[in-house]
Amino acid sequence: MFTEPTDAQKLAAAAQLPRALPHLSGLYAEALKDLHAVIDHGTADPDRTLAAIATWREKQRRKDIRSTERQLAQVLIAAGEPGGAVCRGLGISRTRLQQEMRTLTEFAPLVPKGDPPIRKPIGEVRDAVA
């Protein structure tokens, strides 16, 4: 699943956990502040712009929740938590998480090389009634 992190990686990840959520929340707030600045200084119709922002917020909120869950999973795995349990607990795809972690320098060593194993489909299930 995932490679066991070193003690240094565990300590670094554990130190990041208390700051992770406030940092991610701050990034989201900055993005919204920029959108409101566009409304205040732009020539766009404020009602239509606010409606567009409300729609964007809802879509972005769902994306941000999943992104935050993946980021927290990365830090938890780096802190030494079992990767399978983290993925199951957060309801995220282990394969997707591994793909994302491979692109990040600090997390890439925690992901095994190569493609994940492909599970073979279970043979035909016979109907008990037949």
N, CA, C and O atoms as CSV, one atom per row, in Angstrom:
chain,resi,resn,atom,element,x,y,z
A,1,MET,N,N,0.817,-1.189,0.000
A,1,MET,CA,C,0.000,0.000,0.000
A,1,MET,C,C,0.861,1.252,0.000
A,1,MET,O,O,1.011,1.886,-1.044
A,2,PHE,N,N,1.423,1.623,1.126
A,2,PHE,CA,C,2.304,2.773,1.245
A,2,PHE,C,C,3.566,2.330,1.961
A,2,PHE,O,O,3.540,1.396,2.762
A,3,THR,N,N,4.669,3.003,1.670
A,3,THR,CA,C,5.932,2.712,2.323
A,3,THR,C,C,5.902,3.313,3.724
A,3,THR,O,O,5.313,4.373,3.937
A,4,GLU,N,N,6.527,2.646,4.661
A,4,GLU,CA,C,6.586,3.143,6.036
A,4,GLU,C,C,7.422,4.422,6.076
A,4,GLU,O,O,8.562,4.417,5.612
A,5,PRO,N,N,6.882,5.523,6.622
A,5,PRO,CA,C,7.656,6.765,6.680
A,5,PRO,C,C,8.793,6.661,7.692
A,5,PRO,O,O,8.730,5.884,8.645
A,6,THR,N,N,9.826,7.459,7.465
A,6,THR,CA,C,10.941,7.498,8.406
A,6,THR,C,C,10.498,8.259,9.652
A,6,THR,O,O,9.462,8.923,9.648
A,7,ASP,N,N,11.286,8.157,10.708
A,7,ASP,CA,C,10.952,8.888,11.932
A,7,ASP,C,C,10.930,10.395,11.691
A,7,ASP,O,O,10.088,11.103,12.244
A,8,ALA,N,N,11.854,10.885,10.867
A,8,ALA,CA,C,11.892,12.322,10.563
A,8,ALA,C,C,10.625,12.750,9.819
A,8,ALA,O,O,10.078,13.820,10.087
A,9,GLN,N,N,10.158,11.914,8.884
A,9,GLN,CA,C,8.931,12.236,8.154
A,9,GLN,C,C,7.729,12.227,9.091
A,9,GLN,O,O,6.841,13.072,8.983
A,10,LYS,N,N,7.708,11.266,10.009
A,10,LYS,CA,C,6.601,11.203,10.969
A,10,LYS,C,C,6.553,12.459,11.831
A,10,LYS,O,O,5.484,13.030,12.046
A,11,LEU,N,N,7.716,12.887,12.326
A,11,LEU,CA,C,7.762,14.080,13.172
A,11,LEU,C,C,7.342,15.327,12.396
A,11,LEU,O,O,6.596,16.160,12.909
A,12,ALA,N,N,7.822,15.451,11.162
A,12,ALA,CA,C,7.470,16.618,10.345
A,12,ALA,C,C,5.975,16.646,10.055
A,12,ALA,O,O,5.350,17.704,10.120
A,13,ALA,N,N,5.402,15.499,9.740
A,13,ALA,CA,C,3.972,15.437,9.436
A,13,ALA,C,C,3.139,15.720,10.682
A,13,ALA,O,O,2.138,16.434,10.613
A,14,ALA,N,N,3.546,15.166,11.812
A,14,ALA,CA,C,2.806,15.403,13.053
A,14,ALA,C,C,2.821,16.885,13.416
A,14,ALA,O,O,1.847,17.404,13.961
A,15,ALA,N,N,3.919,17.559,13.114
A,15,ALA,CA,C,4.006,18.992,13.397
A,15,ALA,C,C,3.094,19.800,12.471
A,15,ALA,O,O,2.649,20.886,12.843
A,16,GLN,N,N,2.812,19.291,11.280
A,16,GLN,CA,C,1.960,20.003,10.322
A,16,GLN,C,C,0.475,19.884,10.649
A,16,GLN,O,O,-0.302,20.777,10.311
A,17,LEU,N,N,0.076,18.815,11.289
A,17,LEU,CA,C,-1.352,18.558,11.499
A,17,LEU,C,C,-2.106,19.703,12.176
A,17,LEU,O,O,-3.183,20.062,11.701
A,18,PRO,N,N,-1.595,20.298,13.267
A,18,PRO,CA,C,-2.373,21.371,13.906
A,18,PRO,C,C,-2.573,22.600,13.015
A,18,PRO,O,O,-3.534,23.347,13.200
A,19,ARG,N,N,-1.668,22.814,12.046
A,19,ARG,CA,C,-1.769,23.991,11.181
A,19,ARG,C,C,-2.483,23.701,9.870
A,19,ARG,O,O,-2.795,24.635,9.131
A,20,ALA,N,N,-2.748,22.453,9.562
A,20,ALA,CA,C,-3.257,22.085,8.236
A,20,ALA,C,C,-4.619,22.713,7.930
A,20,ALA,O,O,-4.770,23.387,6.910
A,21,LEU,N,N,-5.599,22.504,8.788
A,21,LEU,CA,C,-6.946,23.018,8.502
A,21,LEU,C,C,-7.020,24.546,8.501
A,21,LEU,O,O,-7.633,25.111,7.595
A,22,PRO,N,N,-6.422,25.238,9.475
A,22,PRO,CA,C,-6.474,26.706,9.403
A,22,PRO,C,C,-5.813,27.257,8.135
A,22,PRO,O,O,-6.290,28.237,7.562
A,23,HIS,N,N,-4.731,26.638,7.703
A,23,HIS,CA,C,-4.044,27.088,6.490
A,23,HIS,C,C,-4.940,26.915,5.267
A,23,HIS,O,O,-5.074,27.832,4.458
A,24,LEU,N,N,-5.548,25.746,5.135
A,24,LEU,CA,C,-6.419,25.493,3.992
A,24,LEU,C,C,-7.634,26.418,4.016
A,24,LEU,O,O,-8.080,26.892,2.971
A,25,SER,N,N,-8.161,26.670,5.197
A,25,SER,CA,C,-9.297,27.579,5.334
A,25,SER,C,C,-8.904,28.997,4.920
A,25,SER,O,O,-9.688,29.698,4.280
A,26,GLY,N,N,-7.699,29.414,5.281
A,26,GLY,CA,C,-7.215,30.742,4.905
A,26,GLY,C,C,-7.083,30.903,3.406
A,26,GLY,O,O,-7.414,31.957,2.864
A,27,LEU,N,N,-6.600,29.864,2.724
A,27,LEU,CA,C,-6.475,29.923,1.267
A,27,LEU,C,C,-7.841,30.106,0.615
A,27,LEU,O,O,-7.984,30.877,-0.334
A,28,TYR,N,N,-8.832,29.402,1.120
A,28,TYR,CA,C,-10.194,29.502,0.584
A,28,TYR,C,C,-10.744,30.915,0.802
A,28,TYR,O,O,-11.350,31.490,-0.103
A,29,ALA,N,N,-10.536,31.473,1.996
A,29,ALA,CA,C,-11.034,32.815,2.309
A,29,ALA,C,C,-10.387,33.865,1.407
A,29,ALA,O,O,-11.056,34.808,0.983
A,30,GLU,N,N,-9.097,33.714,1.108
A,30,GLU,CA,C,-8.415,34.661,0.225
A,30,GLU,C,C,-9.010,34.630,-1.175
A,30,GLU,O,O,-9.173,35.674,-1.805
A,31,ALA,N,N,-9.334,33.442,-1.661
A,31,ALA,CA,C,-9.926,33.328,-2.997
A,31,ALA,C,C,-11.274,34.045,-3.047
A,31,ALA,O,O,-11.575,34.732,-4.023
A,32,LEU,N,N,-12.083,33.891,-2.005
A,32,LEU,CA,C,-13.385,34.569,-1.977
A,32,LEU,C,C,-13.224,36.083,-1.883
A,32,LEU,O,O,-13.988,36.829,-2.495
A,33,LYS,N,N,-12.241,36.533,-1.123
A,33,LYS,CA,C,-11.996,37.969,-1.003
A,33,LYS,C,C,-11.647,38.560,-2.373
A,33,LYS,O,O,-12.094,39.655,-2.714
A,34,ASP,N,N,-10.851,37.835,-3.148
A,34,ASP,CA,C,-10.503,38.297,-4.495
A,34,ASP,C,C,-11.738,38.396,-5.385
A,34,ASP,O,O,-11.864,39.339,-6.166
A,35,LEU,N,N,-12.650,37.429,-5.273
A,35,LEU,CA,C,-13.877,37.484,-6.077
A,35,LEU,C,C,-14.743,38.684,-5.696
A,35,LEU,O,O,-15.310,39.345,-6.566
A,36,HIS,N,N,-14.845,38.961,-4.402
A,36,HIS,CA,C,-15.638,40.114,-3.970
A,36,HIS,C,C,-15.002,41.423,-4.438
A,36,HIS,O,O,-15.719,42.377,-4.739
A,37,ALA,N,N,-13.690,41.484,-4.505
A,37,ALA,CA,C,-13.010,42.679,-5.008
A,37,ALA,C,C,-13.362,42.924,-6.471
A,37,ALA,O,O,-13.501,44.070,-6.897
A,38,VAL,N,N,-13.505,41.850,-7.235
A,38,VAL,CA,C,-13.894,41.980,-8.645
A,38,VAL,C,C,-15.280,42.613,-8.742
A,38,VAL,O,O,-15.517,43.465,-9.599
A,39,ILE,N,N,-16.188,42.202,-7.871
A,39,ILE,CA,C,-17.544,42.772,-7.886
A,39,ILE,C,C,-17.492,44.268,-7.564
A,39,ILE,O,O,-18.122,45.078,-8.244
A,40,ASP,N,N,-16.741,44.622,-6.531
A,40,ASP,CA,C,-16.701,46.014,-6.083
A,40,ASP,C,C,-16.092,46.947,-7.122
A,40,ASP,O,O,-16.504,48.102,-7.224
A,41,HIS,N,N,-15.129,46.474,-7.888
A,41,HIS,CA,C,-14.419,47.336,-8.833
A,41,HIS,C,C,-14.815,47.103,-10.286
A,41,HIS,O,O,-14.362,47.825,-11.174
A,42,GLY,N,N,-15.633,46.127,-10.529
A,42,GLY,CA,C,-15.970,45.788,-11.907
A,42,GLY,C,C,-17.226,46.485,-12.397
A,42,GLY,O,O,-17.884,47.217,-11.657
A,43,THR,N,N,-17.537,46.245,-13.643
A,43,THR,CA,C,-18.727,46.833,-14.247
A,43,THR,C,C,-19.836,45.796,-14.392
A,43,THR,O,O,-20.871,46.071,-15.000
A,44,ALA,N,N,-19.625,44.617,-13.839
A,44,ALA,CA,C,-20.611,43.540,-13.964
A,44,ALA,C,C,-21.822,43.817,-13.079
A,44,ALA,O,O,-21.729,44.536,-12.085
A,45,ASP,N,N,-22.948,43.241,-13.453
A,45,ASP,CA,C,-24.174,43.345,-12.668
A,45,ASP,C,C,-23.959,42.627,-11.335
A,45,ASP,O,O,-23.692,41.425,-11.329
A,46,PRO,N,N,-24.070,43.337,-10.203
A,46,PRO,CA,C,-23.786,42.716,-8.901
A,46,PRO,C,C,-24.653,41.504,-8.589
A,46,PRO,O,O,-24.159,40.525,-8.030
A,47,ASP,N,N,-25.949,41.550,-8.942
A,47,ASP,CA,C,-26.829,40.420,-8.628
A,47,ASP,C,C,-26.410,39.161,-9.379
A,47,ASP,O,O,-26.339,38.074,-8.805
A,48,ARG,N,N,-26.135,39.324,-10.667
A,48,ARG,CA,C,-25.708,38.161,-11.460
A,48,ARG,C,C,-24.348,37.653,-10.988
A,48,ARG,O,O,-24.105,36.447,-10.943
A,49,THR,N,N,-23.470,38.585,-10.637
A,49,THR,CA,C,-22.141,38.183,-10.175
A,49,THR,C,C,-22.240,37.440,-8.851
A,49,THR,O,O,-21.580,36.418,-8.662
A,50,LEU,N,N,-23.055,37.944,-7.937
A,50,LEU,CA,C,-23.222,37.265,-6.647
A,50,LEU,C,C,-23.855,35.892,-6.823
A,50,LEU,O,O,-23.490,34.947,-6.123
A,51,ALA,N,N,-24.800,35.773,-7.751
A,51,ALA,CA,C,-25.403,34.464,-8.023
A,51,ALA,C,C,-24.357,33.503,-8.585
A,51,ALA,O,O,-24.332,32.325,-8.229
A,52,ALA,N,N,-23.500,34.013,-9.460
A,52,ALA,CA,C,-22.431,33.169,-10.012
A,52,ALA,C,C,-21.461,32.747,-8.921
A,52,ALA,O,O,-20.994,31.608,-8.910
A,53,ILE,N,N,-21.156,33.656,-8.006
A,53,ILE,CA,C,-20.254,33.317,-6.898
A,53,ILE,C,C,-20.895,32.264,-6.004
A,53,ILE,O,O,-20.213,31.345,-5.550
A,54,ALA,N,N,-22.194,32.383,-5.742
A,54,ALA,CA,C,-22.880,31.386,-4.911
A,54,ALA,C,C,-22.809,30.011,-5.556
A,54,ALA,O,O,-22.569,29.013,-4.876
A,55,THR,N,N,-23.017,29.958,-6.866
A,55,THR,CA,C,-22.911,28.679,-7.577
A,55,THR,C,C,-21.488,28.154,-7.510
A,55,THR,O,O,-21.263,26.972,-7.248
A,56,TRP,N,N,-20.524,29.045,-7.750
A,56,TRP,CA,C,-19.115,28.651,-7.692
A,56,TRP,C,C,-18.754,28.140,-6.301
A,56,TRP,O,O,-18.065,27.130,-6.161
A,57,ARG,N,N,-19.228,28.854,-5.267
A,57,ARG,CA,C,-18.921,28.447,-3.891
A,57,ARG,C,C,-19.367,27.011,-3.613
A,57,ARG,O,O,-18.628,26.219,-3.028
A,58,GLU,N,N,-20.579,26.696,-4.041
A,58,GLU,CA,C,-21.108,25.358,-3.773
A,58,GLU,C,C,-20.280,24.297,-4.484
A,58,GLU,O,O,-19.929,23.277,-3.891
A,59,LYS,N,N,-19.972,24.534,-5.748
A,59,LYS,CA,C,-19.140,23.573,-6.483
A,59,LYS,C,C,-17.747,23.497,-5.878
A,59,LYS,O,O,-17.197,22.411,-5.697
A,60,GLN,N,N,-17.183,24.654,-5.569
A,60,GLN,CA,C,-15.834,24.706,-5.011
A,60,GLN,C,C,-15.793,24.067,-3.630
A,60,GLN,O,O,-14.810,23.421,-3.266
A,61,ARG,N,N,-16.872,24.251,-2.857
A,61,ARG,CA,C,-16.918,23.676,-1.507
A,61,ARG,C,C,-16.766,22.165,-1.575
A,61,ARG,O,O,-16.020,21.576,-0.793
A,62,ARG,N,N,-17.474,21.534,-2.513
A,62,ARG,CA,C,-17.368,20.082,-2.649
A,62,ARG,C,C,-15.956,19.671,-3.057
A,62,ARG,O,O,-15.401,18.712,-2.521
A,63,LYS,N,N,-15.380,20.406,-4.012
A,63,LYS,CA,C,-14.010,20.102,-4.444
A,63,LYS,C,C,-13.026,20.314,-3.302
A,63,LYS,O,O,-12.117,19.511,-3.093
A,64,ASP,N,N,-13.220,21.418,-2.557
A,64,ASP,CA,C,-12.309,21.731,-1.461
A,64,ASP,C,C,-12.363,20.689,-0.356
A,64,ASP,O,O,-11.339,20.352,0.238
A,65,ILE,N,N,-13.545,20.187,-0.086
A,65,ILE,CA,C,-13.669,19.156,0.945
A,65,ILE,C,C,-12.858,17.936,0.543
A,65,ILE,O,O,-12.104,17.400,1.355
A,66,ARG,N,N,-13.002,17.489,-0.705
A,66,ARG,CA,C,-12.252,16.310,-1.168
A,66,ARG,C,C,-10.754,16.591,-1.193
A,66,ARG,O,O,-9.951,15.737,-0.817
A,67,SER,N,N,-10.384,17.782,-1.634
A,67,SER,CA,C,-8.971,18.146,-1.674
A,67,SER,C,C,-8.386,18.176,-0.261
A,67,SER,O,O,-7.280,17.690,-0.026
A,68,THR,N,N,-9.138,18.748,0.669
A,68,THR,CA,C,-8.688,18.801,2.059
A,68,THR,C,C,-8.551,17.401,2.629
A,68,THR,O,O,-7.593,17.112,3.346
A,69,GLU,N,N,-9.500,16.529,2.318
A,69,GLU,CA,C,-9.409,15.146,2.802
A,69,GLU,C,C,-8.166,14.456,2.248
A,69,GLU,O,O,-7.485,13.736,2.978
A,70,ARG,N,N,-7.860,14.670,0.959
A,70,ARG,CA,C,-6.660,14.054,0.379
A,70,ARG,C,C,-5.393,14.614,1.014
A,70,ARG,O,O,-4.449,13.869,1.278
A,71,GLN,N,N,-5.367,15.923,1.260
A,71,GLN,CA,C,-4.191,16.522,1.880
A,71,GLN,C,C,-4.001,16.021,3.306
A,71,GLN,O,O,-2.879,15.737,3.725
A,72,LEU,N,N,-5.094,15.912,4.046
A,72,LEU,CA,C,-4.995,15.377,5.408
A,72,LEU,C,C,-4.558,13.913,5.386
A,72,LEU,O,O,-3.777,13.483,6.235
A,73,ALA,N,N,-5.059,13.156,4.420
A,73,ALA,CA,C,-4.652,11.752,4.298
A,73,ALA,C,C,-3.155,11.653,4.058
A,73,ALA,O,O,-2.491,10.791,4.634
A,74,GLN,N,N,-2.618,12.521,3.218
A,74,GLN,CA,C,-1.181,12.501,2.944
A,74,GLN,C,C,-0.379,12.751,4.212
A,74,GLN,O,O,0.603,12.061,4.484
A,75,VAL,N,N,-0.806,13.740,4.984
A,75,VAL,CA,C,-0.085,14.070,6.212
A,75,VAL,C,C,-0.237,12.950,7.237
A,75,VAL,O,O,0.724,12.614,7.928
A,76,LEU,N,N,-1.429,12.370,7.343
A,76,LEU,CA,C,-1.633,11.268,8.290
A,76,LEU,C,C,-0.778,10.060,7.927
A,76,LEU,O,O,-0.198,9.420,8.804
A,77,ILE,N,N,-0.699,9.749,6.641
A,77,ILE,CA,C,0.125,8.619,6.202
A,77,ILE,C,C,1.590,8.915,6.477
A,77,ILE,O,O,2.330,8.037,6.921
A,78,ALA,N,N,2.014,10.149,6.217
A,78,ALA,CA,C,3.400,10.526,6.501
A,78,ALA,C,C,3.690,10.485,7.998
A,78,ALA,O,O,4.830,10.272,8.409
A,79,ALA,N,N,2.647,10.690,8.814
A,79,ALA,CA,C,2.818,10.632,10.267
A,79,ALA,C,C,2.837,9.199,10.789
A,79,ALA,O,O,3.053,8.973,11.980
A,80,GLY,N,N,2.610,8.221,9.891
A,80,GLY,CA,C,2.715,6.825,10.291
A,80,GLY,C,C,1.414,6.068,10.398
A,80,GLY,O,O,1.417,4.888,10.747
A,81,GLU,N,N,0.298,6.719,10.106
A,81,GLU,CA,C,-0.984,6.015,10.147
A,81,GLU,C,C,-1.066,5.039,8.978
A,81,GLU,O,O,-0.532,5.324,7.906
A,82,PRO,N,N,-1.727,3.887,9.162
A,82,PRO,CA,C,-1.851,2.926,8.057
A,82,PRO,C,C,-2.645,3.524,6.896
A,82,PRO,O,O,-3.761,4.010,7.079
A,83,GLY,N,N,-2.054,3.481,5.699
A,83,GLY,CA,C,-2.658,4.095,4.524
A,83,GLY,C,C,-4.030,3.550,4.183
A,83,GLY,O,O,-4.935,4.312,3.842
A,84,GLY,N,N,-4.194,2.242,4.272
A,84,GLY,CA,C,-5.485,1.642,3.949
A,84,GLY,C,C,-6.577,2.123,4.886
A,84,GLY,O,O,-7.689,2.426,4.453
A,85,ALA,N,N,-6.260,2.192,6.171
A,85,ALA,CA,C,-7.246,2.646,7.152
A,85,ALA,C,C,-7.593,4.119,6.940
A,85,ALA,O,O,-8.752,4.511,7.080
A,86,VAL,N,N,-6.597,4.928,6.606
A,86,VAL,CA,C,-6.840,6.350,6.355
A,86,VAL,C,C,-7.768,6.516,5.154
A,86,VAL,O,O,-8.736,7.275,5.211
A,87,CYS,N,N,-7.469,5.805,4.068
A,87,CYS,CA,C,-8.291,5.914,2.849
A,87,CYS,C,C,-9.716,5.427,3.099
A,87,CYS,O,O,-10.678,6.056,2.657
A,88,ARG,N,N,-9.849,4.304,3.809
A,88,ARG,CA,C,-11.188,3.791,4.111
A,88,ARG,C,C,-11.945,4.764,5.002
A,88,ARG,O,O,-13.124,5.037,4.773
A,89,GLY,N,N,-11.265,5.286,6.018
A,89,GLY,CA,C,-11.913,6.190,6.957
A,89,GLY,C,C,-12.401,7.477,6.316
A,89,GLY,O,O,-13.449,8.006,6.687
A,90,LEU,N,N,-11.639,7.979,5.350
A,90,LEU,CA,C,-12.023,9.217,4.672
A,90,LEU,C,C,-12.844,8.965,3.418
A,90,LEU,O,O,-13.366,9.900,2.811
A,91,GLY,N,N,-12.958,7.695,3.030
A,91,GLY,CA,C,-13.737,7.351,1.840
A,91,GLY,C,C,-13.116,7.856,0.553
A,91,GLY,O,O,-13.822,8.301,-0.352
A,92,ILE,N,N,-11.780,7.787,0.468
A,92,ILE,CA,C,-11.101,8.249,-0.743
A,92,ILE,C,C,-10.395,7.083,-1.418
A,92,ILE,O,O,-10.081,6.076,-0.783
A,93,SER,N,N,-10.153,7.233,-2.693
A,93,SER,CA,C,-9.521,6.188,-3.491
A,93,SER,C,C,-8.029,6.120,-3.177
A,93,SER,O,O,-7.318,7.120,-3.278
A,94,ARG,N,N,-7.570,4.950,-2.802
A,94,ARG,CA,C,-6.154,4.761,-2.509
A,94,ARG,C,C,-5.316,4.987,-3.760
A,94,ARG,O,O,-4.256,5.609,-3.696
A,95,THR,N,N,-5.789,4.483,-4.901
A,95,THR,CA,C,-5.050,4.645,-6.156
A,95,THR,C,C,-4.931,6.120,-6.520
A,95,THR,O,O,-3.855,6.580,-6.904
A,96,ARG,N,N,-6.025,6.862,-6.402
A,96,ARG,CA,C,-6.010,8.303,-6.702
A,96,ARG,C,C,-5.066,9.032,-5.765
A,96,ARG,O,O,-4.328,9.921,-6.190
A,97,LEU,N,N,-5.084,8.662,-4.493
A,97,LEU,CA,C,-4.206,9.293,-3.517
A,97,LEU,C,C,-2.749,8.991,-3.841
A,97,LEU,O,O,-1.901,9.881,-3.768
A,98,GLN,N,N,-2.451,7.747,-4.196
A,98,GLN,CA,C,-1.078,7.391,-4.548
A,98,GLN,C,C,-0.613,8.162,-5.779
A,98,GLN,O,O,0.529,8.620,-5.821
A,99,GLN,N,N,-1.473,8.311,-6.773
A,99,GLN,CA,C,-1.113,9.072,-7.972
A,99,GLN,C,C,-0.775,10.516,-7.610
A,99,GLN,O,O,0.201,11.077,-8.108
A,100,GLU,N,N,-1.576,11.102,-6.754
A,100,GLU,CA,C,-1.331,12.483,-6.347
A,100,GLU,C,C,-0.051,12.593,-5.527
A,100,GLU,O,O,0.722,13.536,-5.700
A,101,MET,N,N,0.175,11.631,-4.635
A,101,MET,CA,C,1.364,11.669,-3.787
A,101,MET,C,C,2.648,11.501,-4.596
A,101,MET,O,O,3.690,12.041,-4.223
A,102,ARG,N,N,2.581,10.760,-5.697
A,102,ARG,CA,C,3.770,10.579,-6.542
A,102,ARG,C,C,4.249,11.900,-7.131
A,102,ARG,O,O,5.431,12.049,-7.437
A,103,THR,N,N,3.343,12.856,-7.291
A,103,THR,CA,C,3.708,14.140,-7.887
A,103,THR,C,C,4.284,15.117,-6.871
A,103,THR,O,O,4.795,16.169,-7.255
A,104,LEU,N,N,4.212,14.794,-5.598
A,104,LEU,CA,C,4.682,15.691,-4.545
A,104,LEU,C,C,5.995,15.178,-3.969
A,104,LEU,O,O,6.067,14.048,-3.484
A,105,THR,N,N,7.019,15.999,-4.021
A,105,THR,CA,C,8.365,15.595,-3.620
A,105,THR,C,C,8.413,15.025,-2.211
A,105,THR,O,O,9.060,14.003,-1.981
A,106,GLU,N,N,7.736,15.672,-1.262
A,106,GLU,CA,C,7.833,15.229,0.132
A,106,GLU,C,C,7.088,13.928,0.403
A,106,GLU,O,O,7.404,13.226,1.364
A,107,PHE,N,N,6.101,13.597,-0.433
A,107,PHE,CA,C,5.322,12.382,-0.211
A,107,PHE,C,C,5.664,11.249,-1.173
A,107,PHE,O,O,5.301,10.102,-0.916
A,108,ALA,N,N,6.347,11.540,-2.263
A,108,ALA,CA,C,6.659,10.522,-3.278
A,108,ALA,C,C,7.380,9.299,-2.708
A,108,ALA,O,O,7.088,8.183,-3.137
A,109,PRO,N,N,8.318,9.460,-1.750
A,109,PRO,CA,C,8.989,8.263,-1.217
A,109,PRO,C,C,8.059,7.308,-0.466
A,109,PRO,O,O,8.423,6.157,-0.229
A,110,LEU,N,N,6.875,7.767,-0.092
A,110,LEU,CA,C,5.947,6.925,0.663
A,110,LEU,C,C,5.091,6.035,-0.231
A,110,LEU,O,O,4.391,5.149,0.259
A,111,VAL,N,N,5.146,6.267,-1.536
A,111,VAL,CA,C,4.309,5.518,-2.470
A,111,VAL,C,C,5.162,4.480,-3.180
A,111,VAL,O,O,6.215,4.814,-3.722
A,112,PRO,N,N,4.719,3.214,-3.185
A,112,PRO,CA,C,5.499,2.189,-3.877
A,112,PRO,C,C,5.588,2.472,-5.371
A,112,PRO,O,O,4.686,3.067,-5.961
A,113,LYS,N,N,6.679,2.041,-5.965
A,113,LYS,CA,C,6.887,2.238,-7.407
A,113,LYS,C,C,5.970,1.310,-8.197
A,113,LYS,O,O,5.533,0.277,-7.689
A,114,GLY,N,N,5.686,1.682,-9.430
A,114,GLY,CA,C,4.886,0.835,-10.310
A,114,GLY,C,C,3.398,1.060,-10.141
A,114,GLY,O,O,2.954,1.878,-9.336
A,115,ASP,N,N,2.648,0.314,-10.920
A,115,ASP,CA,C,1.192,0.413,-10.879
A,115,ASP,C,C,0.635,-0.404,-9.724
A,115,ASP,O,O,1.220,-1.418,-9.345
A,116,PRO,N,N,-0.495,0.027,-9.157
A,116,PRO,CA,C,-1.107,-0.757,-8.087
A,116,PRO,C,C,-1.615,-2.082,-8.642
A,116,PRO,O,O,-1.943,-2.181,-9.824
A,117,PRO,N,N,-1.679,-3.098,-7.789
A,117,PRO,CA,C,-2.170,-4.387,-8.272
A,117,PRO,C,C,-3.630,-4.288,-8.700
A,117,PRO,O,O,-4.431,-3.575,-8.096
A,118,ILE,N,N,-3.947,-5.016,-9.748
A,118,ILE,CA,C,-5.323,-5.034,-10.242
A,118,ILE,C,C,-5.991,-6.294,-9.713
A,118,ILE,O,O,-5.493,-7.406,-9.886
A,119,ARG,N,N,-7.113,-6.093,-9.074
A,119,ARG,CA,C,-7.837,-7.242,-8.532
A,119,ARG,C,C,-8.538,-7.970,-9.661
A,119,ARG,O,O,-9.176,-7.353,-10.515
A,120,LYS,N,N,-8.416,-9.273,-9.658
A,120,LYS,CA,C,-9.110,-10.068,-10.669
A,120,LYS,C,C,-10.573,-10.194,-10.264
A,120,LYS,O,O,-10.885,-10.363,-9.085
A,121,PRO,N,N,-11.458,-10.112,-11.235
A,121,PRO,CA,C,-12.878,-10.230,-10.892
A,121,PRO,C,C,-13.196,-11.622,-10.366
A,121,PRO,O,O,-12.615,-12.623,-10.786
A,122,ILE,N,N,-14.117,-11.648,-9.454
A,122,ILE,CA,C,-14.574,-12.922,-8.906
A,122,ILE,C,C,-15.364,-13.631,-9.994
A,122,ILE,O,O,-16.092,-12.998,-10.759
A,123,GLY,N,N,-15.217,-14.937,-10.058
A,123,GLY,CA,C,-15.923,-15.717,-11.081
A,123,GLY,C,C,-17.425,-15.562,-10.974
A,123,GLY,O,O,-17.930,-14.864,-10.094
A,124,GLU,N,N,-18.114,-16.199,-11.851
A,124,GLU,CA,C,-19.568,-16.098,-11.900
A,124,GLU,C,C,-20.163,-16.558,-10.573
A,124,GLU,O,O,-19.805,-17.609,-10.042
A,125,VAL,N,N,-21.072,-15.753,-10.060
A,125,VAL,CA,C,-21.748,-16.087,-8.810
A,125,VAL,C,C,-23.015,-16.843,-9.174
A,125,VAL,O,O,-23.852,-16.352,-9.931
A,126,ARG,N,N,-23.142,-18.029,-8.631
A,126,ARG,CA,C,-24.316,-18.854,-8.945
A,126,ARG,C,C,-25.487,-18.437,-8.070
A,126,ARG,O,O,-25.328,-18.092,-6.900
A,127,ASP,N,N,-26.641,-18.479,-8.662
A,127,ASP,CA,C,-27.864,-18.144,-7.957
A,127,ASP,C,C,-28.251,-19.334,-7.083
A,127,ASP,O,O,-28.325,-20.464,-7.565
A,128,ALA,N,N,-28.494,-19.081,-5.808
A,128,ALA,CA,C,-28.820,-20.159,-4.878
A,128,ALA,C,C,-30.180,-20.785,-5.188
A,128,ALA,O,O,-30.433,-21.932,-4.819
A,129,VAL,N,N,-31.046,-20.047,-5.857
A,129,VAL,CA,C,-32.385,-20.540,-6.146
A,129,VAL,C,C,-32.381,-21.476,-7.348
A,129,VAL,O,O,-33.190,-22.401,-7.407
A,130,ALA,N,N,-31.507,-21.259,-8.285
A,130,ALA,CA,C,-31.528,-22.025,-9.537
A,130,ALA,C,C,-31.216,-23.466,-9.372
A,130,ALA,O,O,-31.204,-24.212,-10.351
